[in-house]
Amino acid sequence: MLALTIYVLAWPVVVAGVAIFIGRAFIIEARAAKRNGHPLI
């Protein structure tokens, strides 16, 4: 039961970490595109 509780509570941490990683990369790419005058897409 403890393992299941830890597993369920760990998912929000994993999801938040991935979201922060992707969001940070997106911001870096958007700034680089704006700086170089290229469209983001």
C-alpha positions as CSV (number, residue, x, y, z in Angstrom):
1,M,0.0,0.0,0.0
2,L,2.8,2.4,0.8
3,A,4.4,1.7,-2.6
4,L,1.1,2.6,-4.4
5,T,0.8,5.8,-2.4
6,I,4.4,6.9,-3.3
7,Y,3.7,5.9,-6.9
8,V,0.6,8.1,-7.1
9,L,2.2,11.0,-5.3
10,A,5.3,10.9,-7.5
11,W,3.4,11.4,-10.8
12,P,2.6,15.1,-10.3
13,V,6.3,15.7,-9.6
14,V,7.3,13.9,-12.8
15,V,4.7,15.7,-14.8
16,A,5.6,19.1,-13.4
17,G,9.3,18.4,-14.1
18,V,8.6,17.5,-17.7
19,A,6.3,20.5,-18.2
20,I,9.0,22.8,-16.8
21,F,11.6,21.3,-19.1
22,I,9.4,21.6,-22.2
23,G,8.3,25.1,-21.2
24,R,11.9,26.3,-20.6
25,A,13.0,24.9,-24.0
26,F,10.0,26.6,-25.7
27,I,10.9,30.0,-24.2
28,I,14.6,29.6,-25.2
29,E,13.6,28.7,-28.8
30,A,11.0,31.6,-29.0
31,R,13.6,34.1,-27.8
32,A,16.2,32.8,-30.2
33,A,13.7,33.0,-33.1
34,K,12.7,36.5,-32.2
35,R,16.3,37.6,-31.9
36,N,17.2,36.1,-35.3
37,G,14.0,37.4,-37.0
38,H,12.7,33.9,-37.8
39,P,9.2,32.7,-37.3
40,L,8.7,30.3,-34.4
41,I,6.9,27.8,-36.5
